[in-house]
Amino acid sequence: MGDTGALRERLEEFADGVPAHREKAALEAFRELKAALNAGTVRAAERDGDGVWRANAWVKAGILLGFRLGRVGPAATGGPFPFYDKDTYPLRALGPDDGVRLVPGGSAIRDGCYVARGVVCMPPMYVNVGAYVDEGTMVDSHALVGSCAQIGRRVHLSAAAQIGGVLEPAGALPVIIEDEVLVGGNCGVYEGTVVRERAVLAPGTVLTGGTVVFDLVH
């Protein structure tokens, strides 16, 4: 995969634009980033030394670079209906060795996200670019894992739960759902909200960055 620091430097070279003569180099750097995202070796957000979640702005900027480099064309889905998307972001190709249970019926996982072994995807669901879904998690029907969202181990995203994407600005923290959280049906979690481990969100709960939470126990 190469050195992360070197990859970061290569991507940051194109932060302000991609000259025509450097487009090939930009595409190579972007593809290396996408492979690292697929493997889970690079993440859009992670804990620092104090355990505080921080966005990796260079990773998110690299994801945005992929949109600038891509051209809209037919998307190969294998189905009867035509779709069109940026050619830099096809659907993720999963195989039996990935250990992901992807039940047929309209689900899609975009290339450039990590889906760990033991994850169960019930149709239809969607996982967007930059997302990280850790082992043993259930993504139920009609659930969304938005761009760059970080989902922990053994999380249950119930039917129609919406985990919002936060791709721009690049420095903004994405939504974080920590380990063993239950997100009830029709919940919405948006705007960089952090849901701590083992929390339970009742069905229909909506959390945003500005939501005031009262501790009724204390």
Biotite code that builds the C-alpha atoms (Angstrom):
import biotite.structure as struc

atoms = struc.array([
    struc.Atom([0.000, 0.000, 0.000], chain_id="A", res_id=1, res_name="MET", atom_name="CA", element="C"),
    struc.Atom([2.936, 2.323, 0.500], chain_id="A", res_id=2, res_name="GLY", atom_name="CA", element="C"),
    struc.Atom([3.647, 4.940, 3.100], chain_id="A", res_id=3, res_name="ASP", atom_name="CA", element="C"),
    struc.Atom([0.610, 6.942, 4.260], chain_id="A", res_id=4, res_name="THR", atom_name="CA", element="C"),
    struc.Atom([2.654, 10.115, 4.636], chain_id="A", res_id=5, res_name="GLY", atom_name="CA", element="C"),
    struc.Atom([3.888, 9.850, 1.065], chain_id="A", res_id=6, res_name="ALA", atom_name="CA", element="C"),
    struc.Atom([0.348, 9.256, -0.201], chain_id="A", res_id=7, res_name="LEU", atom_name="CA", element="C"),
    struc.Atom([-0.859, 12.289, 1.715], chain_id="A", res_id=8, res_name="ARG", atom_name="CA", element="C"),
    struc.Atom([1.832, 14.473, 0.135], chain_id="A", res_id=9, res_name="GLU", atom_name="CA", element="C"),
    struc.Atom([0.933, 13.250, -3.344], chain_id="A", res_id=10, res_name="ARG", atom_name="CA", element="C"),
    struc.Atom([-2.758, 13.995, -2.817], chain_id="A", res_id=11, res_name="LEU", atom_name="CA", element="C"),
    struc.Atom([-2.138, 17.410, -1.264], chain_id="A", res_id=12, res_name="GLU", atom_name="CA", element="C"),
    struc.Atom([-0.212, 18.394, -4.393], chain_id="A", res_id=13, res_name="GLU", atom_name="CA", element="C"),
    struc.Atom([-3.573, 18.507, -6.173], chain_id="A", res_id=14, res_name="PHE", atom_name="CA", element="C"),
    struc.Atom([-5.543, 20.364, -3.493], chain_id="A", res_id=15, res_name="ALA", atom_name="CA", element="C"),
    struc.Atom([-5.807, 23.521, -5.606], chain_id="A", res_id=16, res_name="ASP", atom_name="CA", element="C"),
    struc.Atom([-6.319, 21.851, -8.957], chain_id="A", res_id=17, res_name="GLY", atom_name="CA", element="C"),
    struc.Atom([-4.950, 19.291, -11.374], chain_id="A", res_id=18, res_name="VAL", atom_name="CA", element="C"),
    struc.Atom([-2.890, 20.555, -14.328], chain_id="A", res_id=19, res_name="PRO", atom_name="CA", element="C"),
    struc.Atom([-3.587, 18.628, -17.515], chain_id="A", res_id=20, res_name="ALA", atom_name="CA", element="C"),
    struc.Atom([-0.074, 17.191, -17.626], chain_id="A", res_id=21, res_name="HIS", atom_name="CA", element="C"),
    struc.Atom([-0.450, 15.870, -14.046], chain_id="A", res_id=22, res_name="ARG", atom_name="CA", element="C"),
    struc.Atom([-3.842, 14.196, -14.420], chain_id="A", res_id=23, res_name="GLU", atom_name="CA", element="C"),
    struc.Atom([-2.337, 10.702, -14.704], chain_id="A", res_id=24, res_name="LYS", atom_name="CA", element="C"),
    struc.Atom([-0.355, 11.192, -11.482], chain_id="A", res_id=25, res_name="ALA", atom_name="CA", element="C"),
    struc.Atom([-3.456, 12.518, -9.720], chain_id="A", res_id=26, res_name="ALA", atom_name="CA", element="C"),
    struc.Atom([-5.475, 9.481, -10.812], chain_id="A", res_id=27, res_name="LEU", atom_name="CA", element="C"),
    struc.Atom([-2.766, 7.116, -9.578], chain_id="A", res_id=28, res_name="GLU", atom_name="CA", element="C"),
    struc.Atom([-2.699, 8.805, -6.168], chain_id="A", res_id=29, res_name="ALA", atom_name="CA", element="C"),
    struc.Atom([-6.488, 8.750, -5.961], chain_id="A", res_id=30, res_name="PHE", atom_name="CA", element="C"),
    struc.Atom([-6.650, 5.051, -6.852], chain_id="A", res_id=31, res_name="ARG", atom_name="CA", element="C"),
    struc.Atom([-4.112, 4.275, -4.148], chain_id="A", res_id=32, res_name="GLU", atom_name="CA", element="C"),
    struc.Atom([-6.246, 6.199, -1.649], chain_id="A", res_id=33, res_name="LEU", atom_name="CA", element="C"),
    struc.Atom([-9.353, 4.308, -2.727], chain_id="A", res_id=34, res_name="LYS", atom_name="CA", element="C"),
    struc.Atom([-7.572, 0.970, -2.305], chain_id="A", res_id=35, res_name="ALA", atom_name="CA", element="C"),
    struc.Atom([-6.468, 2.005, 1.194], chain_id="A", res_id=36, res_name="ALA", atom_name="CA", element="C"),
    struc.Atom([-10.039, 3.012, 2.072], chain_id="A", res_id=37, res_name="LEU", atom_name="CA", element="C"),
    struc.Atom([-11.308, -0.361, 0.827], chain_id="A", res_id=38, res_name="ASN", atom_name="CA", element="C"),
    struc.Atom([-8.729, -2.126, 2.979], chain_id="A", res_id=39, res_name="ALA", atom_name="CA", element="C"),
    struc.Atom([-9.465, -0.003, 6.062], chain_id="A", res_id=40, res_name="GLY", atom_name="CA", element="C"),
    struc.Atom([-5.820, 1.072, 6.385], chain_id="A", res_id=41, res_name="THR", atom_name="CA", element="C"),
    struc.Atom([-6.778, 4.718, 5.828], chain_id="A", res_id=42, res_name="VAL", atom_name="CA", element="C"),
    struc.Atom([-9.875, 6.311, 7.364], chain_id="A", res_id=43, res_name="ARG", atom_name="CA", element="C"),
    struc.Atom([-11.769, 9.573, 6.969], chain_id="A", res_id=44, res_name="ALA", atom_name="CA", element="C"),
    struc.Atom([-11.742, 9.984, 10.769], chain_id="A", res_id=45, res_name="ALA", atom_name="CA", element="C"),
    struc.Atom([-10.017, 8.299, 13.695], chain_id="A", res_id=46, res_name="GLU", atom_name="CA", element="C"),
    struc.Atom([-9.253, 8.770, 17.375], chain_id="A", res_id=47, res_name="ARG", atom_name="CA", element="C"),
    struc.Atom([-6.208, 10.790, 18.367], chain_id="A", res_id=48, res_name="ASP", atom_name="CA", element="C"),
    struc.Atom([-3.886, 9.942, 21.258], chain_id="A", res_id=49, res_name="GLY", atom_name="CA", element="C"),
    struc.Atom([-6.428, 11.325, 23.748], chain_id="A", res_id=50, res_name="ASP", atom_name="CA", element="C"),
    struc.Atom([-9.277, 9.243, 22.352], chain_id="A", res_id=51, res_name="GLY", atom_name="CA", element="C"),
    struc.Atom([-10.940, 12.223, 20.649], chain_id="A", res_id=52, res_name="VAL", atom_name="CA", element="C"),
    struc.Atom([-12.349, 11.698, 17.174], chain_id="A", res_id=53, res_name="TRP", atom_name="CA", element="C"),
    struc.Atom([-10.682, 13.835, 14.497], chain_id="A", res_id=54, res_name="ARG", atom_name="CA", element="C"),
    struc.Atom([-11.368, 14.141, 10.786], chain_id="A", res_id=55, res_name="ALA", atom_name="CA", element="C"),
    struc.Atom([-8.542, 13.300, 8.401], chain_id="A", res_id=56, res_name="ASN", atom_name="CA", element="C"),
    struc.Atom([-9.002, 16.284, 6.122], chain_id="A", res_id=57, res_name="ALA", atom_name="CA", element="C"),
    struc.Atom([-6.463, 15.041, 3.586], chain_id="A", res_id=58, res_name="TRP", atom_name="CA", element="C"),
    struc.Atom([-8.414, 11.800, 3.143], chain_id="A", res_id=59, res_name="VAL", atom_name="CA", element="C"),
    struc.Atom([-11.680, 13.635, 2.563], chain_id="A", res_id=60, res_name="LYS", atom_name="CA", element="C"),
    struc.Atom([-9.948, 16.040, 0.181], chain_id="A", res_id=61, res_name="ALA", atom_name="CA", element="C"),
    struc.Atom([-8.624, 13.016, -1.713], chain_id="A", res_id=62, res_name="GLY", atom_name="CA", element="C"),
    struc.Atom([-12.154, 11.628, -2.000], chain_id="A", res_id=63, res_name="ILE", atom_name="CA", element="C"),
    struc.Atom([-13.319, 14.965, -3.403], chain_id="A", res_id=64, res_name="LEU", atom_name="CA", element="C"),
    struc.Atom([-10.414, 14.844, -5.862], chain_id="A", res_id=65, res_name="LEU", atom_name="CA", element="C"),
    struc.Atom([-11.896, 11.634, -7.236], chain_id="A", res_id=66, res_name="GLY", atom_name="CA", element="C"),
    struc.Atom([-15.112, 13.452, -8.103], chain_id="A", res_id=67, res_name="PHE", atom_name="CA", element="C"),
    struc.Atom([-13.166, 16.168, -9.924], chain_id="A", res_id=68, res_name="ARG", atom_name="CA", element="C"),
    struc.Atom([-11.180, 13.607, -11.892], chain_id="A", res_id=69, res_name="LEU", atom_name="CA", element="C"),
    struc.Atom([-14.154, 11.426, -12.791], chain_id="A", res_id=70, res_name="GLY", atom_name="CA", element="C"),
    struc.Atom([-16.269, 11.623, -15.906], chain_id="A", res_id=71, res_name="ARG", atom_name="CA", element="C"),
    struc.Atom([-19.948, 10.716, -16.013], chain_id="A", res_id=72, res_name="VAL", atom_name="CA", element="C"),
    struc.Atom([-20.585, 7.518, -17.918], chain_id="A", res_id=73, res_name="GLY", atom_name="CA", element="C"),
    struc.Atom([-22.629, 4.321, -17.842], chain_id="A", res_id=74, res_name="PRO", atom_name="CA", element="C"),
    struc.Atom([-22.344, 2.474, -14.540], chain_id="A", res_id=75, res_name="ALA", atom_name="CA", element="C"),
    struc.Atom([-21.892, -1.285, -14.854], chain_id="A", res_id=76, res_name="ALA", atom_name="CA", element="C"),
    struc.Atom([-24.506, -2.743, -12.500], chain_id="A", res_id=77, res_name="THR", atom_name="CA", element="C"),
    struc.Atom([-25.370, -5.971, -14.272], chain_id="A", res_id=78, res_name="GLY", atom_name="CA", element="C"),
    struc.Atom([-29.069, -5.076, -14.189], chain_id="A", res_id=79, res_name="GLY", atom_name="CA", element="C"),
    struc.Atom([-31.564, -4.158, -16.912], chain_id="A", res_id=80, res_name="PRO", atom_name="CA", element="C"),
    struc.Atom([-31.788, -0.460, -16.021], chain_id="A", res_id=81, res_name="PHE", atom_name="CA", element="C"),
    struc.Atom([-29.167, 2.098, -17.108], chain_id="A", res_id=82, res_name="PRO", atom_name="CA", element="C"),
    struc.Atom([-27.356, 4.169, -14.480], chain_id="A", res_id=83, res_name="PHE", atom_name="CA", element="C"),
    struc.Atom([-24.783, 6.929, -14.904], chain_id="A", res_id=84, res_name="TYR", atom_name="CA", element="C"),
    struc.Atom([-22.149, 8.020, -12.408], chain_id="A", res_id=85, res_name="ASP", atom_name="CA", element="C"),
    struc.Atom([-18.563, 9.245, -12.135], chain_id="A", res_id=86, res_name="LYS", atom_name="CA", element="C"),
    struc.Atom([-16.288, 6.567, -13.571], chain_id="A", res_id=87, res_name="ASP", atom_name="CA", element="C"),
    struc.Atom([-13.916, 7.010, -10.628], chain_id="A", res_id=88, res_name="THR", atom_name="CA", element="C"),
    struc.Atom([-16.584, 5.655, -8.259], chain_id="A", res_id=89, res_name="TYR", atom_name="CA", element="C"),
    struc.Atom([-17.989, 2.342, -9.497], chain_id="A", res_id=90, res_name="PRO", atom_name="CA", element="C"),
    struc.Atom([-19.746, -0.073, -7.179], chain_id="A", res_id=91, res_name="LEU", atom_name="CA", element="C"),
    struc.Atom([-17.518, -2.039, -4.824], chain_id="A", res_id=92, res_name="ARG", atom_name="CA", element="C"),
    struc.Atom([-16.862, -5.574, -6.025], chain_id="A", res_id=93, res_name="ALA", atom_name="CA", element="C"),
    struc.Atom([-17.172, -7.996, -3.095], chain_id="A", res_id=94, res_name="LEU", atom_name="CA", element="C"),
    struc.Atom([-16.440, -11.705, -3.211], chain_id="A", res_id=95, res_name="GLY", atom_name="CA", element="C"),
    struc.Atom([-16.927, -14.702, -0.898], chain_id="A", res_id=96, res_name="PRO", atom_name="CA", element="C"),
    struc.Atom([-13.496, -14.179, 0.659], chain_id="A", res_id=97, res_name="ASP", atom_name="CA", element="C"),
    struc.Atom([-14.558, -10.749, 1.965], chain_id="A", res_id=98, res_name="ASP", atom_name="CA", element="C"),
    struc.Atom([-16.858, -12.434, 4.485], chain_id="A", res_id=99, res_name="GLY", atom_name="CA", element="C"),
    struc.Atom([-19.662, -9.900, 3.984], chain_id="A", res_id=100, res_name="VAL", atom_name="CA", element="C"),
    struc.Atom([-23.257, -11.116, 3.765], chain_id="A", res_id=101, res_name="ARG", atom_name="CA", element="C"),
    struc.Atom([-24.758, -8.999, 0.985], chain_id="A", res_id=102, res_name="LEU", atom_name="CA", element="C"),
    struc.Atom([-28.346, -10.185, 0.548], chain_id="A", res_id=103, res_name="VAL", atom_name="CA", element="C"),
    struc.Atom([-29.739, -9.686, -2.989], chain_id="A", res_id=104, res_name="PRO", atom_name="CA", element="C"),
    struc.Atom([-32.407, -7.093, -3.626], chain_id="A", res_id=105, res_name="GLY", atom_name="CA", element="C"),
    struc.Atom([-31.168, -3.638, -4.557], chain_id="A", res_id=106, res_name="GLY", atom_name="CA", element="C"),
    struc.Atom([-28.301, -2.851, -2.177], chain_id="A", res_id=107, res_name="SER", atom_name="CA", element="C"),
    struc.Atom([-25.185, -0.959, -3.260], chain_id="A", res_id=108, res_name="ALA", atom_name="CA", element="C"),
    struc.Atom([-21.753, -0.389, -1.755], chain_id="A", res_id=109, res_name="ILE", atom_name="CA", element="C"),
    struc.Atom([-19.663, 2.285, -3.409], chain_id="A", res_id=110, res_name="ARG", atom_name="CA", element="C"),
    struc.Atom([-15.987, 1.712, -4.129], chain_id="A", res_id=111, res_name="ASP", atom_name="CA", element="C"),
    struc.Atom([-13.736, 3.443, -1.608], chain_id="A", res_id=112, res_name="GLY", atom_name="CA", element="C"),
    struc.Atom([-15.249, 2.308, 1.691], chain_id="A", res_id=113, res_name="CYS", atom_name="CA", element="C"),
    struc.Atom([-14.405, -0.370, 4.252], chain_id="A", res_id=114, res_name="TYR", atom_name="CA", element="C"),
    struc.Atom([-16.888, -3.126, 5.059], chain_id="A", res_id=115, res_name="VAL", atom_name="CA", element="C"),
    struc.Atom([-15.479, -5.639, 7.557], chain_id="A", res_id=116, res_name="ALA", atom_name="CA", element="C"),
    struc.Atom([-15.962, -9.378, 7.789], chain_id="A", res_id=117, res_name="ARG", atom_name="CA", element="C"),
    struc.Atom([-19.203, -10.418, 9.420], chain_id="A", res_id=118, res_name="GLY", atom_name="CA", element="C"),
    struc.Atom([-21.164, -7.355, 8.284], chain_id="A", res_id=119, res_name="VAL", atom_name="CA", element="C"),
    struc.Atom([-24.730, -8.140, 7.174], chain_id="A", res_id=120, res_name="VAL", atom_name="CA", element="C"),
    struc.Atom([-26.387, -5.970, 4.506], chain_id="A", res_id=121, res_name="CYS", atom_name="CA", element="C"),
    struc.Atom([-30.155, -6.366, 4.130], chain_id="A", res_id=122, res_name="MET", atom_name="CA", element="C"),
    struc.Atom([-31.779, -5.026, 0.967], chain_id="A", res_id=123, res_name="PRO", atom_name="CA", element="C"),
    struc.Atom([-32.085, -2.340, -0.040], chain_id="A", res_id=124, res_name="PRO", atom_name="CA", element="C"),
    struc.Atom([-29.284, -0.454, 1.709], chain_id="A", res_id=125, res_name="MET", atom_name="CA", element="C"),
    struc.Atom([-26.475, 1.865, 0.654], chain_id="A", res_id=126, res_name="TYR", atom_name="CA", element="C"),
    struc.Atom([-22.931, 2.493, 1.870], chain_id="A", res_id=127, res_name="VAL", atom_name="CA", element="C"),
    struc.Atom([-21.260, 5.588, 0.428], chain_id="A", res_id=128, res_name="ASN", atom_name="CA", element="C"),
    struc.Atom([-17.632, 6.406, -0.264], chain_id="A", res_id=129, res_name="VAL", atom_name="CA", element="C"),
    struc.Atom([-15.300, 6.979, 2.672], chain_id="A", res_id=130, res_name="GLY", atom_name="CA", element="C"),
    struc.Atom([-17.498, 5.061, 5.101], chain_id="A", res_id=131, res_name="ALA", atom_name="CA", element="C"),
    struc.Atom([-16.075, 2.529, 7.565], chain_id="A", res_id=132, res_name="TYR", atom_name="CA", element="C"),
    struc.Atom([-18.335, -0.301, 8.754], chain_id="A", res_id=133, res_name="VAL", atom_name="CA", element="C"),
    struc.Atom([-16.699, -2.523, 11.357], chain_id="A", res_id=134, res_name="ASP", atom_name="CA", element="C"),
    struc.Atom([-17.147, -6.241, 11.994], chain_id="A", res_id=135, res_name="GLU", atom_name="CA", element="C"),
    struc.Atom([-20.412, -7.817, 13.052], chain_id="A", res_id=136, res_name="GLY", atom_name="CA", element="C"),
    struc.Atom([-22.559, -4.804, 12.171], chain_id="A", res_id=137, res_name="THR", atom_name="CA", element="C"),
    struc.Atom([-26.046, -5.139, 10.687], chain_id="A", res_id=138, res_name="MET", atom_name="CA", element="C"),
    struc.Atom([-27.156, -2.612, 8.067], chain_id="A", res_id=139, res_name="VAL", atom_name="CA", element="C"),
    struc.Atom([-30.872, -3.243, 7.780], chain_id="A", res_id=140, res_name="ASP", atom_name="CA", element="C"),
    struc.Atom([-33.298, -2.564, 4.939], chain_id="A", res_id=141, res_name="SER", atom_name="CA", element="C"),
    struc.Atom([-33.550, 1.015, 3.634], chain_id="A", res_id=142, res_name="HIS", atom_name="CA", element="C"),
    struc.Atom([-30.652, 2.104, 5.856], chain_id="A", res_id=143, res_name="ALA", atom_name="CA", element="C"),
    struc.Atom([-28.014, 4.574, 4.666], chain_id="A", res_id=144, res_name="LEU", atom_name="CA", element="C"),
    struc.Atom([-24.386, 4.797, 5.727], chain_id="A", res_id=145, res_name="VAL", atom_name="CA", element="C"),
    struc.Atom([-23.440, 8.215, 4.370], chain_id="A", res_id=146, res_name="GLY", atom_name="CA", element="C"),
    struc.Atom([-20.124, 9.388, 3.001], chain_id="A", res_id=147, res_name="SER", atom_name="CA", element="C"),
    struc.Atom([-17.249, 9.124, 5.501], chain_id="A", res_id=148, res_name="CYS", atom_name="CA", element="C"),
    struc.Atom([-19.498, 7.873, 8.346], chain_id="A", res_id=149, res_name="ALA", atom_name="CA", element="C"),
    struc.Atom([-17.633, 5.664, 10.827], chain_id="A", res_id=150, res_name="GLN", atom_name="CA", element="C"),
    struc.Atom([-19.620, 2.710, 12.183], chain_id="A", res_id=151, res_name="ILE", atom_name="CA", element="C"),
    struc.Atom([-18.214, 0.580, 15.015], chain_id="A", res_id=152, res_name="GLY", atom_name="CA", element="C"),
    struc.Atom([-18.341, -3.126, 15.830], chain_id="A", res_id=153, res_name="ARG", atom_name="CA", element="C"),
    struc.Atom([-21.612, -4.974, 16.397], chain_id="A", res_id=154, res_name="ARG", atom_name="CA", element="C"),
    struc.Atom([-23.768, -1.948, 15.634], chain_id="A", res_id=155, res_name="VAL", atom_name="CA", element="C"),
    struc.Atom([-27.384, -2.472, 14.555], chain_id="A", res_id=156, res_name="HIS", atom_name="CA", element="C"),
    struc.Atom([-28.628, 0.095, 12.060], chain_id="A", res_id=157, res_name="LEU", atom_name="CA", element="C"),
    struc.Atom([-32.330, -0.689, 12.041], chain_id="A", res_id=158, res_name="SER", atom_name="CA", element="C"),
    struc.Atom([-34.659, -0.389, 9.072], chain_id="A", res_id=159, res_name="ALA", atom_name="CA", element="C"),
    struc.Atom([-34.679, 3.066, 7.440], chain_id="A", res_id=160, res_name="ALA", atom_name="CA", element="C"),
    struc.Atom([-31.978, 4.462, 9.748], chain_id="A", res_id=161, res_name="ALA", atom_name="CA", element="C"),
    struc.Atom([-30.146, 7.328, 8.074], chain_id="A", res_id=162, res_name="GLN", atom_name="CA", element="C"),
    struc.Atom([-26.507, 7.960, 9.021], chain_id="A", res_id=163, res_name="ILE", atom_name="CA", element="C"),
    struc.Atom([-25.800, 11.208, 7.237], chain_id="A", res_id=164, res_name="GLY", atom_name="CA", element="C"),
    struc.Atom([-22.743, 11.863, 5.139], chain_id="A", res_id=165, res_name="GLY", atom_name="CA", element="C"),
    struc.Atom([-20.277, 14.674, 5.850], chain_id="A", res_id=166, res_name="VAL", atom_name="CA", element="C"),
    struc.Atom([-17.859, 15.040, 2.943], chain_id="A", res_id=167, res_name="LEU", atom_name="CA", element="C"),
    struc.Atom([-17.569, 18.822, 2.821], chain_id="A", res_id=168, res_name="GLU", atom_name="CA", element="C"),
    struc.Atom([-15.911, 20.800, 4.230], chain_id="A", res_id=169, res_name="PRO", atom_name="CA", element="C"),
    struc.Atom([-12.971, 18.421, 4.290], chain_id="A", res_id=170, res_name="ALA", atom_name="CA", element="C"),
    struc.Atom([-12.059, 19.319, 7.876], chain_id="A", res_id=171, res_name="GLY", atom_name="CA", element="C"),
    struc.Atom([-15.536, 18.636, 9.273], chain_id="A", res_id=172, res_name="ALA", atom_name="CA", element="C"),
    struc.Atom([-15.993, 15.573, 11.471], chain_id="A", res_id=173, res_name="LEU", atom_name="CA", element="C"),
    struc.Atom([-18.248, 12.908, 9.932], chain_id="A", res_id=174, res_name="PRO", atom_name="CA", element="C"),
    struc.Atom([-20.929, 11.058, 11.870], chain_id="A", res_id=175, res_name="VAL", atom_name="CA", element="C"),
    struc.Atom([-19.452, 8.551, 14.329], chain_id="A", res_id=176, res_name="ILE", atom_name="CA", element="C"),
    struc.Atom([-21.399, 5.555, 15.662], chain_id="A", res_id=177, res_name="ILE", atom_name="CA", element="C"),
    struc.Atom([-19.258, 3.725, 18.209], chain_id="A", res_id=178, res_name="GLU", atom_name="CA", element="C"),
    struc.Atom([-19.278, 0.016, 19.121], chain_id="A", res_id=179, res_name="ASP", atom_name="CA", element="C"),
    struc.Atom([-22.452, -1.884, 20.063], chain_id="A", res_id=180, res_name="GLU", atom_name="CA", element="C"),
    struc.Atom([-24.865, 0.988, 19.440], chain_id="A", res_id=181, res_name="VAL", atom_name="CA", element="C"),
    struc.Atom([-28.493, 0.254, 18.566], chain_id="A", res_id=182, res_name="LEU", atom_name="CA", element="C"),
    struc.Atom([-29.902, 2.792, 16.119], chain_id="A", res_id=183, res_name="VAL", atom_name="CA", element="C"),
    struc.Atom([-33.669, 2.324, 16.042], chain_id="A", res_id=184, res_name="GLY", atom_name="CA", element="C"),
    struc.Atom([-35.846, 2.305, 12.962], chain_id="A", res_id=185, res_name="GLY", atom_name="CA", element="C"),
    struc.Atom([-36.302, 5.601, 11.106], chain_id="A", res_id=186, res_name="ASN", atom_name="CA", element="C"),
    struc.Atom([-33.595, 7.331, 13.149], chain_id="A", res_id=187, res_name="CYS", atom_name="CA", element="C"),
    struc.Atom([-31.512, 10.082, 11.586], chain_id="A", res_id=188, res_name="GLY", atom_name="CA", element="C"),
    struc.Atom([-28.012, 10.990, 12.774], chain_id="A", res_id=189, res_name="VAL", atom_name="CA", element="C"),
    struc.Atom([-26.407, 13.931, 10.985], chain_id="A", res_id=190, res_name="TYR", atom_name="CA", element="C"),
    struc.Atom([-23.836, 16.762, 11.037], chain_id="A", res_id=191, res_name="GLU", atom_name="CA", element="C"),
    struc.Atom([-20.859, 15.121, 12.696], chain_id="A", res_id=192, res_name="GLY", atom_name="CA", element="C"),
    struc.Atom([-22.764, 13.767, 15.691], chain_id="A", res_id=193, res_name="THR", atom_name="CA", element="C"),
    struc.Atom([-20.829, 11.258, 17.824], chain_id="A", res_id=194, res_name="VAL", atom_name="CA", element="C"),
    struc.Atom([-22.914, 8.459, 19.379], chain_id="A", res_id=195, res_name="VAL", atom_name="CA", element="C"),
    struc.Atom([-20.906, 6.761, 22.131], chain_id="A", res_id=196, res_name="ARG", atom_name="CA", element="C"),
    struc.Atom([-20.578, 3.013, 22.607], chain_id="A", res_id=197, res_name="GLU", atom_name="CA", element="C"),
    struc.Atom([-23.576, 0.947, 23.710], chain_id="A", res_id=198, res_name="ARG", atom_name="CA", element="C"),
    struc.Atom([-26.012, 3.838, 23.325], chain_id="A", res_id=199, res_name="ALA", atom_name="CA", element="C"),
    struc.Atom([-29.596, 3.027, 22.324], chain_id="A", res_id=200, res_name="VAL", atom_name="CA", element="C"),
    struc.Atom([-31.497, 5.415, 20.055], chain_id="A", res_id=201, res_name="LEU", atom_name="CA", element="C"),
    struc.Atom([-35.261, 4.937, 20.173], chain_id="A", res_id=202, res_name="ALA", atom_name="CA", element="C"),
    struc.Atom([-37.086, 4.623, 16.842], chain_id="A", res_id=203, res_name="PRO", atom_name="CA", element="C"),
    struc.Atom([-37.616, 7.964, 15.140], chain_id="A", res_id=204, res_name="GLY", atom_name="CA", element="C"),
    struc.Atom([-34.896, 9.812, 17.056], chain_id="A", res_id=205, res_name="THR", atom_name="CA", element="C"),
    struc.Atom([-33.152, 12.581, 15.111], chain_id="A", res_id=206, res_name="VAL", atom_name="CA", element="C"),
    struc.Atom([-29.746, 13.861, 16.233], chain_id="A", res_id=207, res_name="LEU", atom_name="CA", element="C"),
    struc.Atom([-27.826, 16.729, 14.662], chain_id="A", res_id=208, res_name="THR", atom_name="CA", element="C"),
    struc.Atom([-24.761, 18.689, 15.657], chain_id="A", res_id=209, res_name="GLY", atom_name="CA", element="C"),
    struc.Atom([-27.023, 21.215, 17.374], chain_id="A", res_id=210, res_name="GLY", atom_name="CA", element="C"),
    struc.Atom([-29.249, 18.798, 19.287], chain_id="A", res_id=211, res_name="THR", atom_name="CA", element="C"),
    struc.Atom([-29.284, 19.464, 23.043], chain_id="A", res_id=212, res_name="VAL", atom_name="CA", element="C"),
    struc.Atom([-29.196, 16.222, 25.046], chain_id="A", res_id=213, res_name="VAL", atom_name="CA", element="C"),
    struc.Atom([-30.417, 16.237, 28.661], chain_id="A", res_id=214, res_name="PHE", atom_name="CA", element="C"),
    struc.Atom([-29.170, 13.684, 31.188], chain_id="A", res_id=215, res_name="ASP", atom_name="CA", element="C"),
    struc.Atom([-32.382, 12.741, 32.989], chain_id="A", res_id=216, res_name="LEU", atom_name="CA", element="C"),
    struc.Atom([-30.532, 10.515, 35.461], chain_id="A", res_id=217, res_name="VAL", atom_name="CA", element="C"),
    struc.Atom([-28.043, 13.073, 36.732], chain_id="A", res_id=218, res_name="HIS", atom_name="CA", element="C"),
])
